[in-house]
Amino acid sequence: MKGKQKTIKKRKSYSSLILILMLISAFVSGSLLMIPLIEKANAIDITTDSDSSTTLTITVFTTEPRINWYDFQYNNSGTWVSKRNAQIDVDNNAEYRFIVNISSDQGWDDIQYINITAWADIGNDAAYNYNNTAGGNINMHLQYENTSGTAQYNLLWPHSGEVTQGSMTEANSSDAFGPGYTECHNLTFSFIPNYQFRYAPGDAGGWDNNTNATDDLWSWNFRIAASDSGENASGPKTAWEEDEFGVYSYTEIISAGVTSISGYPAQNATADSNVTVTTRSNGNYSLSVDVDTLMHQSHPTANISNQTIYIRGGDLDPADNLTGTAPVFIYAEWHAGETSGNSLTTNDVEFTCDIPAAQLPGLYSGTVHYTLKTETS
């Protein structure tokens, strides 16, 4: 019995030793054998789960064209400078252009027309719009036509040389906000306004720099309108933008003819022929005539007063005589500006002289002064 107990104690001692050695080995090797304790989990309801791994895509497109941006520019020796909300020169030489960027979600072949109309508002935005019956100096119509496969640029109005058609450029562009199949083009349309393209100073308060607005009176308003064929829509669609620019005044006497008067003392003598005066003004205007005292060609004191000179022509009829201190107006302040044409020819200016009695014979001469003015604000 005692021998059996000793055997059991030895076994327990061996077991304890082995356990101690295992613990020492675990700490030395850095890994400790963990014996998991397993408990039975309590059962619960799973009522909610979520997933955010997918997306919803919505493509939005329009059936009408989009005008992304535009400008009105001047060709300054090859560099195009914006003249939107600013005045331009009109000398039959300065070149200007409209530039516009347009997108079409239906494809560019769906864009059929781009119409650019411009008109002088004559100080009243509500009363004036594009109207080709009102004259070529106060209305203009440029058109891009894309109906036959080859785009065309045409000047539809005016037809009498008040505006000279320039060139068109067209280039592919991109629309960062359009669907992937959107087609976008950048287009320019140039023209040269002639001398009597209507004066437009803008309103006295200064130019407002708003886009897509016609908020300055006494300006040129313009509209850029892009029209499609109506593909995938109930009919053709048009998108448009409006803005404005101004025009500096232009005034020129191109030529004035020469005439002469022959007669006797105490005679009311009329010139041999009427004088033709050719002028240019792009606004309301006046034209006056004055004559210096006529001096004898050889006698140092003999003269004929300009108060003996009578003039008629233009709007002036009957004739009126010079006063010695003021001219005679054949177009008084202010004659309405010419709505058509690049110049005005007045071919009925007539001079008459009441030759004083006992006037010394001989040749008398005096300078004739024509003064053309354009009404400005």
C-alpha positions as CSV (number, residue, x, y, z in Angstrom):
1,M,0.0,0.0,0.0
2,K,2.8,2.3,0.9
3,G,4.6,1.4,-2.3
4,K,1.5,2.3,-4.4
5,Q,1.2,5.7,-2.7
6,K,4.8,6.4,-3.4
7,T,4.3,5.5,-7.0
8,I,1.3,8.0,-7.3
9,K,3.3,10.8,-5.6
10,K,6.1,10.3,-8.0
11,R,3.7,10.5,-11.0
12,K,2.2,13.7,-9.6
13,S,5.7,15.1,-9.2
14,Y,6.6,14.2,-12.7
15,S,3.3,15.8,-14.0
16,S,4.0,19.0,-12.1
17,L,7.5,19.1,-13.4
18,I,6.4,18.6,-16.9
19,L,3.8,21.4,-16.5
20,I,6.5,23.7,-15.1
21,L,8.8,22.9,-18.0
22,M,6.1,23.6,-20.5
23,L,5.3,27.0,-19.0
24,I,9.0,27.9,-19.0
25,S,9.3,26.8,-22.6
26,A,6.3,28.9,-23.6
27,F,7.7,32.0,-22.0
28,V,11.2,31.5,-23.5
29,S,9.9,30.8,-27.0
30,G,7.5,33.8,-26.9
31,S,4.5,31.8,-27.7
32,L,2.1,30.7,-25.1
33,L,-0.3,27.9,-25.8
34,M,-3.7,29.2,-25.2
35,I,-6.5,26.8,-24.6
36,P,-9.8,28.5,-25.6
37,L,-12.8,28.2,-23.5
38,I,-15.9,27.7,-25.5
39,E,-19.2,28.9,-24.4
40,K,-22.5,28.4,-26.1
41,A,-23.7,31.8,-27.7
42,N,-27.2,33.0,-27.0
43,A,-29.4,33.0,-30.2
44,I,-30.6,36.5,-31.5
45,D,-32.7,38.1,-34.3
46,I,-30.7,39.7,-37.3
47,T,-33.0,42.4,-38.5
48,T,-30.8,44.9,-40.5
49,D,-28.0,44.8,-43.0
50,S,-26.6,47.4,-45.5
51,D,-24.6,47.5,-48.7
52,S,-23.1,50.6,-50.5
53,S,-21.0,49.0,-53.2
54,T,-23.2,50.0,-56.2
55,T,-24.1,53.4,-57.9
56,L,-27.1,54.8,-59.8
57,T,-26.2,56.6,-63.0
58,I,-28.5,59.2,-64.6
59,T,-27.7,60.8,-67.9
60,V,-29.4,64.2,-68.6
61,F,-29.4,65.6,-72.1
62,T,-31.3,68.3,-73.9
63,T,-33.1,68.3,-77.2
64,E,-32.2,72.0,-77.8
65,P,-28.7,73.4,-78.5
66,R,-26.7,74.9,-75.7
67,I,-24.8,78.2,-76.1
68,N,-21.9,77.7,-73.7
69,W,-20.3,81.1,-74.2
70,Y,-19.9,83.9,-76.7
71,D,-18.2,87.2,-77.3
72,F,-18.0,90.2,-79.7
73,Q,-14.4,91.1,-80.7
74,Y,-12.2,93.5,-82.7
75,N,-9.3,92.4,-84.8
76,N,-6.4,94.5,-83.4
77,S,-3.6,93.7,-85.8
78,G,-4.3,89.9,-85.6
79,T,-5.2,89.9,-81.9
80,W,-8.9,89.6,-81.2
81,V,-10.0,91.9,-78.4
82,S,-13.4,91.9,-76.7
83,K,-15.7,94.8,-77.6
84,R,-18.8,93.6,-75.8
85,N,-20.3,96.5,-73.9
86,A,-17.9,98.9,-75.5
87,Q,-17.8,101.2,-78.6
88,I,-16.3,100.3,-81.9
89,D,-14.9,102.3,-84.9
90,V,-16.7,102.3,-88.2
91,D,-14.3,103.3,-91.1
92,N,-14.9,100.6,-93.7
93,N,-11.7,99.0,-92.5
94,A,-12.0,97.8,-88.9
95,E,-12.9,94.1,-88.7
96,Y,-15.1,92.6,-86.0
97,R,-16.5,89.1,-85.3
98,F,-18.9,87.2,-83.2
99,I,-17.5,84.1,-81.6
100,V,-19.7,81.4,-80.1
101,N,-19.3,78.0,-78.6
102,I,-22.4,75.7,-79.1
103,S,-23.1,72.1,-78.0
104,S,-25.7,69.6,-79.3
105,D,-26.6,66.4,-77.5
106,Q,-28.3,65.2,-80.7
107,G,-25.1,65.5,-82.8
108,W,-23.9,68.5,-84.8
109,D,-25.8,67.4,-87.9
110,D,-28.9,68.4,-85.9
111,I,-27.8,72.1,-85.8
112,Q,-29.3,73.6,-88.9
113,Y,-29.0,77.4,-88.4
114,I,-27.2,79.9,-86.3
115,N,-28.7,83.3,-86.8
116,I,-27.0,86.5,-85.6
117,T,-29.2,89.6,-85.8
118,A,-28.1,93.0,-84.6
119,W,-30.0,96.3,-84.5
120,A,-29.6,99.9,-83.1
121,D,-32.0,100.4,-80.3
122,I,-32.4,104.2,-81.0
123,G,-32.7,104.8,-77.2
124,N,-35.8,102.5,-76.8
125,D,-35.2,98.8,-76.2
126,A,-39.0,98.1,-76.1
127,A,-39.7,99.7,-79.4
128,Y,-36.9,98.5,-81.6
129,N,-35.9,95.0,-82.7
130,Y,-34.3,93.5,-85.8
131,N,-36.2,94.7,-88.8
132,N,-34.6,94.7,-92.3
133,T,-37.2,97.1,-93.6
134,A,-35.8,99.8,-91.3
135,G,-32.5,100.1,-93.3
136,G,-29.0,98.6,-93.5
137,N,-27.3,101.1,-91.2
138,I,-29.4,100.1,-88.2
139,N,-30.0,96.4,-88.8
140,M,-27.8,93.4,-89.7
141,H,-28.3,89.6,-90.1
142,L,-25.6,87.0,-90.4
143,Q,-26.5,83.3,-90.8
144,Y,-24.8,79.9,-90.5
145,E,-26.6,77.3,-92.5
146,N,-26.0,73.6,-92.1
147,T,-28.7,71.8,-94.1
148,S,-26.8,70.5,-97.1
149,G,-23.8,68.7,-95.6
150,T,-21.5,71.7,-96.2
151,A,-22.0,74.6,-93.8
152,Q,-22.4,78.1,-95.4
153,Y,-21.9,81.6,-93.9
154,N,-24.1,84.3,-95.4
155,L,-24.8,88.0,-94.9
156,L,-28.6,88.1,-95.3
157,W,-28.9,91.8,-94.5
158,P,-28.0,94.5,-95.5
159,H,-27.6,94.3,-99.3
160,S,-26.4,97.8,-100.2
161,G,-22.8,97.7,-98.8
162,E,-23.5,99.1,-95.4
163,V,-21.8,95.9,-94.0
164,T,-19.2,93.8,-95.7
165,Q,-19.3,90.1,-95.0
166,G,-16.0,88.6,-93.7
167,S,-15.0,85.0,-93.1
168,M,-16.2,82.1,-91.0
169,T,-14.2,79.6,-89.0
170,E,-15.5,76.4,-87.4
171,A,-13.6,74.0,-85.2
172,N,-14.4,71.0,-83.0
173,S,-14.5,71.8,-79.3
174,S,-15.5,70.0,-76.1
175,D,-18.3,70.3,-73.6
176,A,-17.0,69.3,-70.1
177,F,-20.6,69.1,-68.8
178,G,-22.3,67.3,-71.7
179,P,-23.0,63.5,-72.1
180,G,-20.2,61.6,-73.7
181,Y,-21.8,61.8,-77.2
182,T,-22.3,65.6,-77.1
183,E,-20.8,67.4,-80.1
184,C,-19.5,70.9,-79.5
185,H,-18.2,73.5,-82.1
186,N,-16.4,76.8,-81.8
187,L,-17.5,79.2,-84.5
188,T,-16.5,82.7,-85.6
189,F,-18.3,85.1,-88.0
190,S,-16.5,88.3,-89.1
191,F,-17.8,91.4,-90.8
192,I,-16.7,95.0,-91.5
193,P,-19.2,97.8,-90.8
194,N,-19.2,100.7,-93.2
195,Y,-19.1,104.5,-92.5
196,Q,-22.7,105.1,-91.7
197,F,-23.2,102.1,-89.4
198,R,-25.3,103.9,-86.8
199,Y,-23.7,105.8,-83.9
200,A,-24.4,104.3,-80.5
201,P,-22.8,105.8,-77.4
202,G,-24.5,103.7,-74.8
203,D,-26.3,105.3,-71.9
204,A,-24.9,108.2,-69.9
205,G,-24.4,106.0,-66.8
206,G,-21.6,103.9,-68.3
207,W,-21.7,100.4,-69.8
208,D,-23.1,97.6,-67.7
209,N,-21.0,94.5,-68.0
210,N,-23.8,92.0,-67.6
211,T,-23.9,89.0,-70.0
212,N,-27.0,88.0,-71.9
213,A,-28.6,91.4,-71.2
214,T,-29.5,94.5,-73.2
215,D,-29.5,97.0,-70.4
216,D,-27.7,99.9,-72.0
217,L,-29.9,102.3,-74.1
218,W,-28.5,103.9,-77.2
219,S,-26.6,100.8,-78.1
220,W,-26.5,98.1,-80.7
221,N,-28.3,95.0,-79.4
222,F,-27.5,91.6,-80.8
223,R,-29.0,88.1,-80.6
224,I,-27.2,84.8,-81.3
225,A,-29.8,82.0,-81.9
226,A,-28.9,78.4,-82.6
227,S,-31.7,76.2,-84.0
228,D,-31.8,72.4,-84.4
229,S,-33.9,70.1,-86.6
230,G,-36.0,68.8,-83.8
231,E,-34.5,65.3,-83.6
232,N,-36.0,63.3,-80.7
233,A,-38.3,66.2,-80.0
234,S,-41.7,67.4,-80.9
235,G,-40.2,70.0,-83.2
236,P,-37.3,72.4,-83.9
237,K,-35.7,73.9,-80.8
238,T,-33.9,77.3,-80.5
239,A,-31.5,78.6,-77.9
240,W,-30.4,82.2,-77.8
241,E,-28.3,84.8,-76.0
242,E,-28.6,88.6,-76.3
243,D,-26.0,91.3,-75.6
244,E,-24.8,94.7,-76.9
245,F,-22.0,96.9,-78.1
246,G,-21.6,100.6,-79.1
247,V,-20.4,102.6,-82.1
248,Y,-18.3,105.8,-82.2
249,S,-19.5,108.7,-84.3
250,Y,-18.1,109.1,-87.8
251,T,-18.3,112.4,-89.7
252,E,-16.7,113.2,-93.1
253,I,-17.2,115.6,-96.0
254,I,-16.0,113.6,-99.0
255,S,-16.3,116.3,-101.6
256,A,-17.9,119.6,-102.5
257,G,-18.2,120.9,-106.0
258,V,-17.2,124.3,-107.4
259,T,-19.4,126.8,-109.1
260,S,-19.4,130.5,-110.2
261,I,-21.8,133.4,-110.6
262,S,-21.8,136.0,-113.3
263,G,-24.0,139.1,-113.5
264,Y,-24.3,142.8,-113.6
265,P,-24.6,145.4,-110.8
266,A,-28.1,145.4,-109.2
267,Q,-28.8,142.0,-110.7
268,N,-29.9,138.9,-108.7
269,A,-27.5,136.4,-110.3
270,T,-27.7,132.7,-109.9
271,A,-24.7,130.3,-110.1
272,D,-24.0,128.6,-113.4
273,S,-24.7,125.2,-111.9
274,N,-25.7,123.7,-108.6
275,V,-23.1,122.3,-106.3
276,T,-22.9,118.7,-105.3
277,V,-21.8,117.9,-101.7
278,T,-21.1,114.3,-100.6
279,T,-21.0,113.6,-96.9
280,R,-20.9,110.8,-94.4
281,S,-22.4,110.7,-90.9
282,N,-23.5,107.8,-88.9
283,G,-26.0,109.7,-86.7
284,N,-28.3,112.6,-86.8
285,Y,-26.5,115.4,-88.5
286,S,-26.4,119.0,-89.7
287,L,-24.7,120.6,-92.7
288,S,-24.1,124.3,-92.8
289,V,-22.6,126.6,-95.5
290,D,-20.8,129.9,-95.0
291,V,-18.8,132.1,-97.4
292,D,-16.1,134.6,-96.6
293,T,-16.4,138.2,-97.8
294,L,-15.6,138.1,-101.5
295,M,-12.5,140.2,-102.3
296,H,-11.6,141.7,-105.7
297,Q,-8.7,140.0,-107.3
298,S,-6.7,143.2,-107.9
299,H,-8.4,146.1,-106.2
300,P,-7.2,146.3,-102.5
301,T,-10.5,147.5,-101.0
302,A,-13.3,146.4,-103.4
303,N,-15.3,143.6,-102.0
304,I,-18.8,142.0,-102.0
305,S,-20.3,141.3,-98.6
306,N,-21.4,137.7,-97.9
307,Q,-24.7,139.1,-96.8
308,T,-25.6,139.4,-100.5
309,I,-25.2,135.6,-100.9
310,Y,-28.3,133.4,-100.8
311,I,-28.2,129.6,-100.6
312,R,-30.7,126.9,-100.9
313,G,-30.5,123.1,-101.2
314,G,-31.0,120.0,-99.1
315,D,-33.8,120.7,-96.7
316,L,-33.5,124.5,-97.2
317,D,-36.1,125.9,-99.6
318,P,-36.6,128.8,-100.2
319,A,-33.2,130.2,-100.2
320,D,-31.8,132.0,-97.1
321,N,-29.0,134.6,-97.1
322,L,-25.9,134.7,-95.0
323,T,-25.9,137.2,-92.1
324,G,-22.2,137.9,-91.8
325,T,-22.1,136.2,-88.4
326,A,-23.7,132.8,-88.9
327,P,-23.9,130.2,-91.6
328,V,-26.9,128.9,-93.5
329,F,-28.0,125.4,-92.7
330,I,-29.1,123.2,-95.6
331,Y,-29.7,120.4,-93.1
332,A,-30.6,121.9,-89.7
333,E,-29.8,120.5,-86.3
334,W,-30.7,117.7,-86.2
335,H,-31.6,115.9,-89.5
336,A,-32.5,112.2,-88.9
337,G,-29.5,109.9,-89.6
338,E,-29.4,108.0,-92.8
339,T,-30.8,104.5,-92.4
340,S,-29.3,103.2,-95.6
341,G,-26.3,103.8,-97.8
342,N,-22.7,104.7,-97.1
343,S,-22.8,108.4,-98.0
344,L,-25.3,111.2,-98.7
345,T,-25.2,113.1,-102.0
346,T,-26.8,116.5,-101.9
347,N,-26.7,117.8,-105.5
348,D,-29.0,120.8,-105.4
349,V,-27.0,123.4,-103.5
350,E,-27.6,126.7,-105.3
351,F,-25.8,130.0,-104.8
352,T,-27.3,133.4,-105.7
353,C,-25.9,136.9,-105.3
354,D,-27.7,140.2,-105.1
355,I,-24.9,142.1,-106.8
356,P,-24.9,145.7,-105.3
357,A,-25.6,148.6,-107.6
358,A,-22.5,150.3,-108.9
359,Q,-20.4,147.3,-107.9
360,L,-16.8,147.7,-109.3
361,P,-16.4,145.3,-112.2
362,G,-13.9,142.4,-111.9
363,L,-13.4,139.0,-110.4
364,Y,-14.3,138.5,-106.8
365,S,-13.6,135.3,-104.7
366,G,-14.2,134.0,-101.2
367,T,-13.8,130.7,-99.5
368,V,-16.9,128.5,-99.1
369,H,-17.0,126.7,-95.8
370,Y,-19.1,123.5,-95.4
371,T,-19.5,122.2,-91.8
372,L,-20.9,118.7,-91.2
373,K,-21.7,117.7,-87.6
374,T,-22.9,114.5,-86.1
375,E,-25.1,114.7,-83.0
376,T,-23.5,113.1,-80.0
377,S,-24.6,112.7,-76.5
